[in-house]
Amino acid sequence: MYMFTIQSLNGISAVSQSEPASVRLNVTTSRDVPPPVSGVRRAAASETSLSLEWTVPLLQNQYQILDYELRYSQRAAEEAGQWQYVASRSSSVVLSGLQRATPYQVQVRARSQVGYGPFSSTRTFSTLPDGMSPSQLAVTSILVSMVILLLVAAAIVGVICYRRRRRRRGVTDRTGHYQMGQTMKVYIDPFTYEDPNEAVRE
């Protein structure tokens, strides 16, 4: 139960000898209001928007959750009490028109037939800096990886083809030697033959 005192003041109340007129009100909060919302998390983000979602609170009575109220602000604005409010009928919301690379404080509360529950604990989420979104970065990284794999595969195929060509044919050097395998070389002197054409055939 809370007790409130309401006073009536005017321009001469400060110098008046009598107490200002007042009335007291007693207000009792309901125990059936929804419990605090939990699990507030960021589902997606861009340079100017945040997509948030949270866990639906479990009610211990016959009432149902009607909607949610989310309030958010920048850190400096939160200290000054400059909250902005957004209503949602589902357990998610998209905040748009935000500033780039800026952290935002977020709180959520649920409302049932008996009123609003307390706000959740404060969570901080940041928009992305200038540049590409996470999906674009993922696509770019995949393309770069594919190009690298293709280059590596082409290099491997080139090395294999080069080695096969070297095995299929001998390499002739400038002195008339013929390479037979990797270690043995045979020299044919055409002057040892009566017919030089026979040396060429051998």
Helices and strands as residue ranges (DSSP letters): E 2-7, E 22-27, E 38-45, E 50-55, E 67-74, H 75-79, E 84-88, E 92-95, E 103-112, E 115-116, E 123-126, H 134-168, E 178-180, E 184-186, G 190-192, H 196-201
